[in-house]
Amino acid sequence: LVDDLRTLKTQDPQAAAALVVPSAPLRRYLKRLLVLEHRLALLNLHILSFHQLALQLDRERLTGAGNMQDGQRLELVSDFFFEHLLRHLGQRNLPQTGALRLRELPPGAWAALWASLRDLKDGLVDPAVALRAVEEGQFGVEDREKLKGLFTLLAALYEVRTALQVGSPDDLAALVTEFVPRSGFLGGLQRLYYYGSYGLTQTQLTLLEVLSARLEVTLYFPLGSSSAYGFAQRFLERHLHPVMARFADLRSAAPVREVGQGTAGPEVSVVTMNAAGADDELTLVCKQILTLVETNGYRFDEIGVVGRTLAPYQGSLQRIFDEHRIPFASSATVPILQEPAVKTLLHLAQLKINGFYRPSVLDVVSSPWYRAPADEGPGPEPRPDLWRIAVLALGITRGEDEWGLLGQLDRIKSWCDLRDEQQEDAGPVLSVEQVQLRLLWSRVKRLLDDVAVLPRQGSYAELTDAFVVFAERHLSIPDGSGGLGGSVEALAEEPGLGRALATVFAQLRDLDRLGATVRWEEWVQTFAEALERATYVPAPAEFRAVEVLDAMAARGLG
């Protein structure tokens, strides 16, 4: 790849070309490789991920659309949307789906069902052809009824997806494939390079085939003589050779290069070490990194850490690397529900359905992210410790009547035993003065009044908008956005947690396309589900750092 780019730019420094890769980590890696290590100029070189190429073609298609077909819009939605779409379809008693027992599926099964249908969709499986194959006995008898149901559900998914004009990134790639012959962007390129073939789904292969008919395409494919390349060899023969064979003129001009045949790879030493638990594993890795840096003279950015998955280490990764003073950048994401502010946000949403349960109320009104009203004034310093004592002394558990006791008392005295509970001597008496009781009651009363006007039911968008306005009055989020606000766009501009929350609210609004009316309880359950699955990427180190990647993100690097 480097040699080809150098040759192209030597002949014409302003030559336009595009380099297409499967993932964002590989895209960043190639930028550093080309500029820092090989000192290549990137003038007129577009380095795009598969999805970025599809977005570029889609923007061009919509901008220059001359008819309604070219102007067809496709809104990208998440897996979360498709799972809820399947739940919606499961309530419609579709024919031949009885064997799937869709009405009896537990909540966690919908993600697995969508994963199966997504694989069929990405493989461009035609449900009508698949159903005919089932009828002809091409599959086992024991699975016949379930497969009929699966392919019928796939056909219904295609129909509803088209009607709603929504889709996944692969659907977008399929949509822009027909526009490739008319693209001015592609027409201005002298060469197109595909680097990293592991992300080539059937949809991407179809797009590659059409691109090969439009301009010269060079595909870089890893191939060697060892048994480790067996799958790559079969993939090349089964999927790539037929595509390239249809354009014999391009193959003769730029044939597929099988690099590395018959050559041995570099010697790699493997050392096995034992550790007990995730924390010990990370500690061991950190000690090895420090040994490489302090003893062997490595830089931090010359070291990588790769795990099959980083999920077991999410809770400890930041803490242990910080303890060893090791800067790192990682593909690991952090569940947003680990953030106390997000937990408080969920407690705020649950107040209407849990009857103002004491722990939820205290979490909200004593939160460091609580937003006091402008008319509260400076007043006394809030004392959540005294509030808790007062609430426990009054026996408040839930309900407006119980919380109303706060507004009827001038002072509360409570025995507070600071020693062992089994000792007979009572501890000191703690007094909660009226000023603190009034402050607590004013905050609780404000919550009670605002919760009372929240809608009982509505569309997903209506309930989401109502909650965002409600949350804006009572909470701020701790990353500089100034609160949740009524505008998701403002949240989307904030990195990290703010953007993740904006995505959650956008996912809830997307469900409005299903046309369902839901109760507040259902909306809160959906909101909690979205928060449980949402993650964000912590801010990377501002200097050279160790790369900590999962196996999927590490593909093609090094």
C-alpha positions in Angstrom: 0.0 0.0 0.0 2.8 2.4 0.9 4.7 1.7 -2.3 1.6 2.2 -4.4 0.7 5.5 -2.8 4.2 6.7 -3.1 4.3 5.8 -6.8 1.0 7.5 -7.4 2.0 10.7 -5.6 5.4 10.8 -7.3 3.8 10.7 -10.7 1.2 13.4 -9.7 1.3 14.9 -6.2 -2.3 16.2 -6.7 -3.7 12.9 -7.9 -7.1 12.2 -6.2 -7.5 8.8 -4.6 -9.5 7.1 -1.8 -8.4 4.6 0.7 -11.3 2.6 2.2 -10.9 0.6 5.4 -13.3 -1.4 7.6 -12.9 0.4 11.0 -12.1 3.7 12.6 -9.0 2.2 14.6 -7.5 1.0 11.3 -8.2 4.4 9.7 -6.4 6.2 12.5 -3.5 3.7 12.4 -3.0 4.1 8.7 -3.0 7.9 9.0 -0.2 7.7 11.5 1.6 5.1 9.5 1.5 7.1 6.2 2.4 10.5 7.7 4.6 9.9 10.7 6.5 6.8 9.6 6.6 7.1 5.9 6.3 10.9 5.5 3.8 10.7 2.7 1.7 13.7 1.7 -2.1 13.1 2.0 -3.1 15.8 -0.4 -6.3 14.7 -2.2 -6.2 11.3 -0.5 -9.5 10.5 1.2 -9.1 7.9 4.0 -12.6 6.6 4.7 -14.2 3.7 6.6 -16.7 1.6 4.8 -19.5 3.5 6.4 -18.0 6.9 5.7 -17.8 6.0 2.0 -21.5 5.1 2.0 -22.3 8.4 3.8 -20.3 10.3 1.3 -22.1 8.7 -1.7 -25.5 9.2 0.1 -24.9 12.9 0.6 -24.0 13.3 -3.0 -27.0 11.3 -4.1 -29.4 13.4 -2.1 -27.8 16.7 -3.1 -28.0 15.9 -6.8 -31.1 13.8 -6.8 -33.0 14.4 -10.0 -36.0 12.1 -9.4 -37.9 10.6 -6.5 -36.1 7.3 -6.7 -32.7 8.9 -6.3 -34.1 11.1 -3.6 -35.2 8.2 -1.4 -34.1 8.9 2.1 -32.9 6.3 4.6 -32.8 7.1 8.3 -30.1 5.1 10.1 -31.4 3.5 13.3 -29.8 1.4 15.9 -30.1 -2.3 16.9 -32.2 -1.1 19.8 -34.8 0.2 17.3 -34.9 -3.1 15.3 -35.3 -5.1 18.5 -38.4 -3.1 19.5 -39.6 -3.3 15.9 -39.5 -7.1 16.2 -41.4 -6.9 19.5 -44.0 -4.8 17.6 -44.2 -7.4 14.8 -44.4 -10.2 17.4 -47.7 -8.8 18.6 -49.3 -9.0 15.1 -49.8 -12.8 15.0 -47.9 -13.2 11.7 -48.7 -16.4 9.8 -46.2 -19.3 10.3 -44.5 -17.8 13.3 -46.3 -19.8 15.9 -43.3 -22.1 16.4 -41.2 -19.1 17.5 -43.6 -18.3 20.4 -42.9 -14.6 20.0 -45.4 -13.5 22.6 -43.6 -15.6 25.2 -40.1 -14.4 24.5 -38.3 -12.9 27.5 -36.8 -9.4 27.1 -33.3 -10.6 26.5 -34.2 -13.0 23.7 -35.2 -10.2 21.3 -31.5 -9.1 20.9 -30.6 -12.7 20.0 -33.5 -13.0 17.5 -32.5 -9.7 15.9 -28.8 -10.9 15.6 -30.0 -13.9 13.7 -32.2 -11.8 11.3 -29.4 -9.2 10.9 -27.0 -12.0 9.7 -29.6 -13.1 7.2 -30.2 -9.5 6.1 -26.5 -8.8 5.8 -26.1 -12.0 3.7 -28.8 -10.6 1.3 -31.0 -13.6 1.9 -34.3 -13.4 0.0 -37.0 -14.6 2.4 -39.2 -15.8 -0.5 -36.4 -18.0 -1.9 -35.6 -19.3 1.6 -39.2 -20.2 2.3 -39.4 -22.1 -1.0 -36.2 -24.0 0.0 -37.9 -25.0 3.3 -41.0 -26.2 1.5 -38.8 -28.2 -0.9 -37.1 -30.0 2.0 -33.7 -28.4 1.8 -33.5 -28.1 5.6 -34.0 -30.7 8.4 -37.6 -31.7 9.2 -37.1 -30.9 12.9 -36.4 -27.2 12.2 -38.9 -26.7 9.4 -41.6 -24.8 11.3 -39.1 -22.6 13.1 -37.3 -21.7 9.9 -40.7 -20.9 8.3 -41.4 -18.5 11.1 -37.9 -17.0 10.9 -38.1 -16.3 7.2 -41.6 -15.0 7.5 -40.5 -12.6 10.2 -37.6 -11.5 7.9 -40.0 -10.8 5.1 -42.2 -8.7 7.5 -39.1 -6.9 8.7 -38.1 -6.0 5.1 -41.6 -4.7 4.4 -41.9 -2.5 7.5 -38.3 -1.3 7.1 -39.1 -0.1 3.6 -42.3 1.5 4.7 -40.7 3.4 7.5 -37.6 4.3 5.4 -35.2 3.2 8.1 -32.2 0.9 8.0 -28.7 -0.1 9.2 -25.3 0.9 7.8 -25.4 -2.1 5.5 -28.8 -1.0 4.2 -27.3 2.4 3.4 -24.4 0.7 1.5 -27.0 -1.3 -0.5 -28.9 1.9 -1.3 -25.9 3.8 -2.6 -24.7 0.9 -4.8 -27.0 1.9 -7.6 -25.7 5.5 -7.5 -22.0 4.5 -8.0 -22.1 4.9 -11.8 -23.3 8.5 -11.5 -21.1 9.6 -8.6 -19.0 12.7 -9.4 -16.9 12.0 -6.3 -15.9 8.6 -7.6 -15.5 10.1 -11.1 -12.8 12.4 -9.8 -10.7 9.7 -8.3 -7.7 8.1 -10.2 -7.5 5.1 -7.9 -9.5 3.4 -5.2 -7.7 1.3 -2.6 -9.4 -1.3 -0.3 -7.3 -2.2 2.7 -8.6 -4.6 5.3 -10.9 -7.2 3.8 -12.2 -8.7 7.1 -15.2 -6.3 7.0 -16.5 -7.4 3.6 -20.0 -8.6 4.1 -22.1 -9.7 1.1 -23.5 -6.1 0.9 -20.0 -4.7 0.9 -18.8 -7.2 -1.7 -21.7 -6.2 -4.0 -20.6 -2.5 -3.6 -17.0 -3.5 -4.3 -18.1 -5.2 -7.5 -19.9 -2.1 -8.7 -17.0 0.1 -7.8 -14.6 -2.1 -9.7 -16.7 -1.5 -12.8 -16.5 2.3 -12.4 -12.7 2.8 -11.7 -9.5 1.0 -10.9 -9.7 -0.7 -7.5 -6.7 -2.3 -5.7 -7.7 -4.7 -2.9 -5.0 -5.6 -0.4 -5.6 -9.1 0.9 -3.5 -11.0 3.5 -2.4 -14.4 2.2 0.4 -16.7 3.2 1.5 -20.4 2.9 0.8 -21.4 6.5 -2.4 -23.1 7.7 -3.4 -19.9 9.5 -4.3 -18.4 6.1 -6.7 -21.3 5.1 -9.8 -19.3 5.7 -8.4 -16.3 3.7 -7.6 -18.6 0.8 -11.1 -20.0 0.7 -12.6 -16.4 1.0 -10.4 -15.3 -1.9 -11.4 -18.1 -4.1 -15.1 -18.1 -3.3 -15.9 -14.4 -3.1 -13.2 -12.3 -4.6 -12.1 -14.2 -7.7 -15.6 -14.3 -9.1 -16.0 -10.6 -8.5 -12.8 -9.7 -10.2 -13.3 -12.2 -13.0 -16.2 -10.2 -14.3 -13.9 -7.3 -15.1 -11.1 -9.0 -17.0 -9.7 -5.7 -18.3 -9.2 -4.3 -14.8 -7.7 -7.6 -13.6 -5.1 -7.5 -16.4 -4.3 -3.8 -15.6 -4.2 -4.3 -11.8 -4.2 -8.0 -10.9 -4.8 -9.3 -7.4 -1.4 -9.5 -5.7 -0.9 -12.5 -3.4 1.7 -11.1 -1.1 3.6 -13.3 1.3 3.2 -16.6 -0.5 6.0 -19.0 0.5 7.6 -16.6 3.0 7.9 -17.2 6.7 6.5 -14.7 9.2 8.6 -13.0 11.8 9.7 -14.9 14.9 7.4 -14.2 17.8 8.2 -15.3 21.4 5.2 -16.3 23.5 5.4 -16.2 27.3 2.5 -17.6 29.4 1.9 -16.0 32.8 -0.8 -16.8 35.4 -2.9 -14.3 37.3 -5.9 -14.6 39.6 -8.7 -12.3 38.4 -9.1 -9.3 36.2 -7.3 -6.9 38.6 -4.3 -9.1 38.9 -4.2 -9.6 35.1 -4.1 -5.8 34.6 -1.5 -5.3 37.3 0.7 -7.9 35.7 0.3 -6.2 32.3 1.2 -2.8 33.8 4.3 -4.2 35.4 5.4 -5.7 32.0 4.7 -2.4 30.3 6.9 -0.5 32.8 9.7 -3.1 32.4 9.6 -2.5 28.6 9.7 1.2 29.1 12.2 1.6 31.9 14.5 -1.3 31.1 14.2 -1.9 27.4 13.8 1.7 26.2 10.3 1.4 24.6 8.0 4.3 24.3 4.5 4.0 25.6 3.0 4.4 22.1 5.2 1.4 20.8 3.3 -1.0 23.1 -0.1 -2.5 22.6 -2.4 -4.6 24.8 -5.0 -6.8 23.1 -7.7 -8.9 24.7 -10.4 -11.1 23.2 -12.9 -8.8 24.9 -12.3 -5.9 27.3 -15.7 -6.2 28.9 -14.4 -8.0 32.1 -11.8 -5.2 32.6 -14.0 -2.1 32.1 -14.4 -1.5 35.8 -10.7 -1.7 36.7 -8.8 -0.6 33.5 -8.7 3.1 34.3 -8.0 2.7 37.9 -5.1 0.2 37.6 -3.4 2.0 34.7 -3.7 5.3 36.6 -2.2 3.7 39.7 0.9 2.7 37.6 1.0 6.1 35.9 0.6 4.6 32.5 -1.1 6.7 29.8 -3.4 4.7 27.6 -6.0 5.0 24.8 -8.5 2.2 24.6 -11.4 0.9 22.5 -13.0 -0.1 25.8 -16.3 1.6 26.5 -17.7 2.4 29.9 -21.4 1.7 30.7 -23.0 5.1 31.4 -24.9 3.6 34.3 -21.6 3.5 36.2 -21.8 7.2 36.4 -23.7 8.4 39.5 -25.3 11.3 37.6 -26.9 8.8 35.2 -28.2 6.7 38.1 -29.7 9.8 39.6 -31.3 10.5 36.2 -32.9 7.1 36.2 -34.1 7.5 39.8 -35.8 10.8 38.7 -37.7 9.0 35.9 -38.8 6.3 38.3 -40.4 8.6 40.9 -43.8 8.6 39.2 -44.0 4.8 39.3 -42.4 4.0 42.6 -44.5 6.4 44.7 -41.6 8.6 45.7 -39.6 5.8 47.2 -37.3 7.2 49.9 -33.9 6.2 48.5 -34.8 7.5 45.0 -36.0 10.9 46.4 -33.0 11.3 48.7 -30.7 10.5 45.8 -32.2 13.2 43.6 -32.6 16.0 46.2 -29.1 15.5 47.7 -27.3 14.9 44.4 -24.4 17.2 43.6 -26.0 17.6 40.2 -29.3 18.8 41.7 -30.4 22.1 40.1 -32.0 24.4 42.7 -34.6 26.9 41.5 -33.6 30.5 41.0 -35.9 31.6 43.8 -34.3 29.4 46.4 -31.6 32.0 46.9 -28.4 31.4 48.8 -30.0 30.1 52.0 -28.5 27.6 54.3 -26.0 25.0 53.2 -27.9 21.7 52.4 -27.2 18.9 54.9 -28.1 15.6 53.2 -26.8 13.8 56.3 -29.4 15.5 58.5 -32.1 15.0 55.9 -31.6 11.3 56.0 -31.8 11.3 59.8 -35.0 13.3 59.7 -36.6 11.0 57.1 -35.7 7.9 59.0 -36.9 9.3 62.3 -40.3 10.1 60.7 -40.5 6.7 59.2 -41.1 8.0 55.7 -41.0 5.3 53.0 -43.1 6.6 50.1 -46.1 8.5 49.2 -47.1 12.2 49.2 -48.8 12.0 52.6 -45.7 10.7 54.3 -43.4 13.2 52.7 -45.9 16.0 53.7 -44.9 15.4 57.3 -41.7 17.4 56.6 -43.8 20.6 56.1 -45.6 20.2 59.4 -42.7 20.0 61.9 -40.4 22.7 63.3 -37.7 20.4 64.7 -36.8 16.7 64.8 -34.8 15.1 67.6 -33.4 11.6 67.0 -31.3 9.3 69.0 -28.2 8.5 67.0 -26.2 5.5 68.4 -22.7 5.9 67.1 -21.6 2.7 68.8 -22.5 -0.9 68.5 -26.3 -1.5 68.1 -26.3 -4.1 70.9 -25.1 -1.7 73.5 -27.8 -0.5 75.9 -26.6 3.0 76.3 -28.1 5.4 73.8 -25.9 7.6 71.7 -26.1 11.4 71.4 -29.3 13.2 70.4 -29.2 14.9 67.0 -31.5 17.7 66.3 -32.6 18.6 62.8 -33.6 22.3 62.8 -36.6 23.8 61.0 -34.4 25.5 58.3 -33.1 22.1 57.1 -36.6 20.6 57.2 -38.0 23.5 55.2 -35.2 23.2 52.6 -35.7 19.5 52.2 -39.5 19.9 52.0 -39.2 22.7 49.4 -37.2 20.4 47.2 -39.5 17.4 47.7 -42.6 19.5 47.1 -41.1 20.8 43.9 -40.6 17.3 42.7 -44.1 16.3 43.8 -45.7 19.2 41.8 -43.7 18.5 38.7 -44.2 14.7 38.7 -48.0 15.3 39.1 -48.1 17.0 35.6 -46.1 14.4 33.8 -48.3 12.6 31.2 -49.7 9.2 32.0 -49.2 8.0 28.5 -48.3 9.2 25.0 -45.9 8.4 22.1 -42.3 7.7 22.8 -41.3 11.2 21.5 -43.9 12.9 23.6 -42.9 11.2 26.8 -39.2 11.7 26.1 -39.7 15.4 25.5 -41.7 15.7 28.7 -39.0 13.9 30.7 -36.2 16.0 29.2 -38.0 19.2 30.3 -38.7 17.7 33.7 -35.0 16.6 34.1 -33.7 20.0 33.0 -35.6 21.6 35.9 -34.0 19.4 38.5 -30.7 18.0 37.4 -27.5 19.0 35.5 -25.1 16.6 34.0 -21.4 16.9 35.0 -19.6 17.5 31.7 -20.1 21.1 30.8 -23.4 21.0 28.8 -25.2 23.0 31.3 -28.0 20.5 31.8 -30.1 18.1 29.8 -32.1 20.9 28.2 -34.9 20.4 25.7 -32.4 20.1 22.8 -30.8 16.8 22.1 -28.6 18.6 19.5 -26.9 20.5 22.4 -26.1 17.3 24.2 -24.7 15.7 21.0 -22.0 18.4 20.9 -20.6 17.3 24.2 -18.0 14.5 24.2 -18.3 11.4 26.3 -21.2 11.1 28.6 -23.2 14.0 27.1 -23.1 12.4 23.6 -24.0 9.0 25.0 -27.1 10.5 26.7 -28.1 12.3 23.5 -27.9 8.9 21.7 -30.2 7.3 24.3 -32.8 10.1 23.9 -32.5 9.8 20.1 -33.1 6.1 20.3 -36.2 6.7 22.3 -37.5 9.3 19.9 -36.8 6.9 17.0 -39.3 4.4 18.5 -42.0 7.0 17.7 -41.9 5.6 14.1 -43.7 2.5 15.4 -46.8 4.6 16.1 -47.3 3.0 19.5 -48.9 4.7 22.5 -47.2 3.7 25.7 -47.8 4.3 29.4 -45.2 6.1 31.6 -44.3 2.8 33.2 -43.5 1.3 29.8 -41.5 4.3 28.8 -39.4 4.2 32.0 -38.7 0.5 31.5 -37.6 1.2 27.9 -35.5 4.1 29.2 -33.8 1.9 31.8 -33.1 -0.7 29.1 -31.5 1.9 26.8 -29.4 3.2 29.7 -28.2 -0.3 30.7 -27.0 -0.9 27.1 -25.5 2.5 26.5 -21.8 3.1 26.8 -19.3 5.9 26.1 -15.7 6.2 25.3 -13.6 8.0 27.9 -11.5 10.9 26.7 -8.1 9.5 25.3 -4.8 10.6 26.7 -3.5 13.9 25.2 -0.1 12.4 24.6 1.5 9.2 23.3 0.0 6.3 25.1 -0.3 2.5 25.2 -3.1 1.2 22.9 -5.5 -1.1 24.8 -7.7 -2.8 22.3 -10.1 -5.7 21.9 -9.4 -8.3 19.3 -11.9 -6.8 16.8 -10.5 -3.3 17.0 -6.9 -4.6 16.8 -7.4 -6.3 13.4 -5.1 -5.0 10.8 -2.9 -3.0 13.2 0.8 -3.5 13.6 
